[in-house]
Amino acid sequence: MAIQASTEILEGSVLALLTKEDYYGYLITKQMQQSFPISESTMYPILRRLKKNGWLTTYDQSYEGRNRRYYKITDQGLNRLGEIRNDWSELKKVTDQILEENDGN
């Protein structure tokens, strides 16, 4: 994918992923990397920002003698995801119109 995803699209994608189940940070990164060329150094600031805004909460769970930090979407996060989905729908519609109307045919 040559087009860079905006921060809002990445945030929305993380929130959408977390509607299915809670994930720990490394697994979120791996899931996101299946769709976006994103590094851990990019992913963790996004997770911190989502938590700071109240859209995610965290909890620690022991795994093989280590703690894993799990991320869970909040009700505020679900509301924010709805806003991002609406914004995306509008942006997609407008962009499709421009690209299809000016495709050179």
Backbone bond lengths (Angstrom), bond angles and torsions (degrees), N, CA, C in turn:
res aa  C-N    CA-C-N  psi(-1)  N-CA   C-N-CA  omega(-1)  CA-C   N-CA-C  phi
1 M - - - 1.436 - - 1.523 107.98 -
2 A 1.308 116.80 120.98 1.451 120.97 -176.00 1.526 112.96 -89.17
3 I 1.332 117.90 -25.76 1.453 120.89 -178.85 1.525 108.89 -82.57
4 Q 1.329 115.88 131.41 1.464 121.42 179.70 1.530 109.81 -74.75
5 A 1.323 116.07 135.27 1.461 120.84 175.77 1.523 109.08 -79.27
6 S 1.319 116.46 138.09 1.459 120.18 178.36 1.525 110.09 -71.74
7 T 1.306 114.89 163.99 1.462 120.54 177.34 1.520 110.21 -58.88
8 E 1.326 116.76 -41.53 1.461 120.55 -179.20 1.533 111.42 -62.58
9 I 1.321 117.45 -39.08 1.465 120.74 178.30 1.533 109.77 -66.95
10 L 1.319 116.90 -42.18 1.464 119.95 177.76 1.528 111.11 -63.91
11 E 1.326 116.39 -43.96 1.462 119.58 178.15 1.525 110.79 -61.27
12 G 1.321 116.34 -44.85 1.463 120.38 178.85 1.514 112.05 -62.43
13 S 1.315 116.65 -38.25 1.458 120.58 179.23 1.527 111.35 -65.89
14 V 1.335 117.01 -40.07 1.465 120.61 176.81 1.530 109.69 -64.41
15 L 1.326 116.65 -46.69 1.462 120.08 179.60 1.528 110.66 -59.73
16 A 1.332 116.84 -43.13 1.471 120.46 179.53 1.530 110.88 -63.13
17 L 1.323 116.65 -41.83 1.466 120.89 178.10 1.531 110.47 -58.34
18 L 1.329 115.64 -40.99 1.461 120.11 -175.78 1.525 113.52 -79.03
19 T 1.321 117.93 -2.78 1.467 118.87 173.99 1.521 110.42 -74.68
20 K 1.323 117.40 -21.08 1.468 121.57 -179.33 1.524 111.59 -81.38
21 E 1.327 116.06 -45.43 1.462 121.24 179.34 1.517 108.73 -167.80
22 D 1.325 116.44 168.02 1.463 121.96 176.21 1.528 108.46 -77.92
23 Y 1.331 115.60 143.36 1.461 121.41 178.59 1.525 108.84 -132.51
24 Y 1.330 116.26 154.48 1.463 120.00 171.56 1.528 107.92 -90.17
25 G 1.336 115.54 161.12 1.451 122.02 -169.56 1.515 115.60 -52.63
26 Y 1.327 117.42 -48.14 1.465 120.34 -177.52 1.527 110.54 -61.95
27 L 1.328 117.14 -40.17 1.461 120.16 -179.46 1.528 111.28 -69.59
28 I 1.329 116.97 -35.13 1.470 119.67 174.49 1.521 109.26 -59.82
29 T 1.322 116.24 -46.33 1.468 120.55 179.25 1.520 110.53 -58.47
30 K 1.320 117.73 -47.39 1.472 121.37 -179.59 1.525 111.06 -61.87
31 Q 1.324 117.29 -41.44 1.468 120.48 178.25 1.537 110.39 -63.55
32 M 1.312 116.57 -44.04 1.465 120.64 -179.35 1.524 111.51 -66.38
33 Q 1.335 116.34 -35.31 1.470 120.07 -179.96 1.522 112.35 -65.88
34 Q 1.309 118.47 -16.42 1.462 120.71 175.84 1.531 110.99 -70.26
35 S 1.330 116.20 -22.04 1.464 120.25 -178.34 1.523 114.19 -116.62
36 F 1.322 117.23 -26.84 1.468 121.87 -175.72 1.521 110.44 -130.63
37 P 1.340 117.74 144.89 1.470 119.83 173.70 1.529 109.24 -80.09
38 I 1.318 116.01 86.16 1.462 121.51 -173.38 1.523 109.82 -128.87
39 S 1.319 116.03 142.68 1.467 120.57 -178.81 1.527 109.99 -101.55
40 E 1.324 115.48 165.55 1.461 120.32 175.57 1.524 110.26 -60.92
41 S 1.328 117.10 -36.74 1.467 120.11 -178.19 1.530 111.52 -66.77
42 T 1.319 117.72 -19.73 1.459 121.79 174.30 1.523 110.62 -89.78
43 M 1.315 116.27 -36.21 1.463 121.70 -173.50 1.523 112.83 -69.56
44 Y 1.320 117.60 -44.44 1.461 119.74 -175.24 1.532 113.55 -64.23
45 P 1.333 120.38 -38.83 1.474 118.52 173.65 1.530 112.69 -62.49
46 I 1.321 117.29 -33.96 1.464 120.10 176.66 1.521 109.64 -64.37
47 L 1.334 117.08 -44.49 1.462 120.32 179.05 1.532 111.33 -62.75
48 R 1.325 116.84 -41.43 1.468 120.24 178.76 1.533 110.64 -63.28
49 R 1.335 116.89 -41.83 1.461 120.95 179.85 1.533 110.75 -64.96
50 L 1.334 116.68 -42.92 1.458 120.15 178.49 1.529 110.90 -61.09
51 K 1.318 116.32 -39.41 1.469 120.54 178.18 1.523 110.71 -68.59
52 K 1.334 117.06 -44.60 1.464 121.73 -179.84 1.525 111.12 -59.16
53 N 1.327 117.07 -35.94 1.465 121.64 -179.88 1.526 112.77 -79.72
54 G 1.323 117.04 -3.35 1.452 120.55 178.74 1.512 114.26 84.28
55 W 1.316 117.27 11.57 1.469 121.44 -177.70 1.524 112.22 -88.86
56 L 1.333 116.26 -15.98 1.464 122.45 175.49 1.520 108.82 -134.69
57 T 1.317 115.35 154.02 1.458 121.90 166.84 1.523 106.67 -122.38
58 T 1.316 115.85 166.44 1.462 119.54 179.14 1.518 109.78 -129.81
59 Y 1.300 114.31 156.96 1.456 121.31 170.29 1.523 107.10 -150.18
60 D 1.321 115.95 151.58 1.457 121.30 -179.42 1.519 109.72 -100.71
61 Q 1.325 114.82 143.95 1.454 121.22 177.56 1.523 108.18 -137.98
62 S 1.309 115.79 133.98 1.457 120.89 -178.65 1.531 110.24 -72.23
63 Y 1.342 114.85 137.26 1.459 121.52 176.80 1.520 108.27 -145.18
64 E 1.305 116.66 115.70 1.465 122.96 179.74 1.530 112.08 48.43
65 G 1.332 115.78 47.12 1.455 120.66 176.01 1.519 115.47 81.49
66 R 1.313 117.13 0.44 1.468 121.34 178.79 1.521 108.86 -122.85
67 N 1.301 115.28 158.66 1.464 119.70 174.41 1.516 110.20 -93.55
68 R 1.305 115.00 135.93 1.465 121.00 171.07 1.519 107.29 -109.48
69 R 1.311 116.01 135.23 1.463 120.96 176.99 1.530 108.67 -93.08
70 Y 1.316 114.46 115.83 1.464 121.39 179.54 1.529 109.66 -96.48
71 Y 1.317 114.67 146.18 1.456 122.16 178.84 1.516 108.83 -111.59
72 K 1.331 115.35 137.43 1.460 122.74 -177.67 1.523 107.98 -132.11
73 I 1.322 116.22 133.21 1.466 120.20 179.11 1.529 109.39 -73.45
74 T 1.333 116.52 142.89 1.463 122.57 178.38 1.528 109.10 -99.43
75 D 1.322 116.11 173.04 1.467 119.88 174.51 1.527 110.38 -60.93
76 Q 1.337 116.45 -38.96 1.476 120.16 175.73 1.529 110.43 -62.02
77 G 1.331 116.09 -37.89 1.458 120.65 177.90 1.518 111.86 -64.94
78 L 1.323 116.90 -38.26 1.472 120.57 176.66 1.528 110.57 -64.34
79 N 1.341 116.18 -39.67 1.462 119.93 176.41 1.522 111.01 -64.05
80 R 1.336 115.74 -43.69 1.470 120.25 179.08 1.524 110.62 -62.89
81 L 1.332 117.26 -39.98 1.458 120.92 177.68 1.523 110.33 -60.51
82 G 1.310 116.97 -41.20 1.470 120.12 176.70 1.517 111.81 -59.89
83 E 1.345 116.74 -42.03 1.466 120.95 177.25 1.522 111.17 -62.76
84 I 1.319 116.50 -44.92 1.473 120.34 -179.59 1.523 110.16 -63.82
85 R 1.321 117.41 -41.66 1.470 120.32 178.11 1.520 111.12 -61.46
86 N 1.336 117.49 -41.85 1.466 120.54 177.44 1.526 111.15 -63.67
87 D 1.341 116.16 -45.99 1.469 120.40 178.45 1.524 110.72 -59.80
88 W 1.329 116.27 -43.36 1.461 121.33 -179.33 1.529 110.53 -62.87
89 S 1.314 116.73 -42.86 1.463 121.34 -179.80 1.531 110.49 -59.78
90 E 1.333 115.84 -44.52 1.464 119.90 178.73 1.529 111.57 -65.68
91 L 1.335 116.55 -45.88 1.465 120.64 179.28 1.524 111.03 -61.51
92 K 1.305 116.91 -43.01 1.466 121.62 -179.85 1.521 110.68 -63.05
93 K 1.327 116.58 -43.99 1.465 120.58 -179.20 1.537 110.73 -61.78
94 V 1.324 116.05 -48.13 1.467 120.49 -178.97 1.525 110.76 -64.86
95 T 1.330 116.98 -43.87 1.465 120.91 -179.74 1.527 110.91 -64.28
96 D 1.325 117.18 -43.96 1.468 120.37 177.18 1.523 110.92 -58.86
97 Q 1.322 117.21 -42.39 1.464 120.43 178.97 1.520 111.10 -60.51
98 I 1.306 116.55 -46.59 1.471 120.64 -178.39 1.524 110.32 -64.96
99 L 1.319 116.98 -48.08 1.465 120.31 -177.34 1.522 112.06 -66.75
100 E 1.324 118.07 -38.91 1.458 120.82 -178.19 1.518 112.39 -76.07
101 E 1.336 117.19 -34.56 1.462 120.73 178.55 1.510 112.25 -71.68
102 N 1.307 116.88 -24.61 1.463 121.31 -175.48 1.518 111.27 -118.93
103 D 1.329 115.86 41.27 1.466 118.88 -177.51 1.525 113.42 -88.02
104 G 1.321 116.81 6.48 1.471 119.68 174.30 1.517 114.20 89.08
105 N 1.309 118.45 1.53 1.478 120.78 178.23 1.495 112.27 -91.39
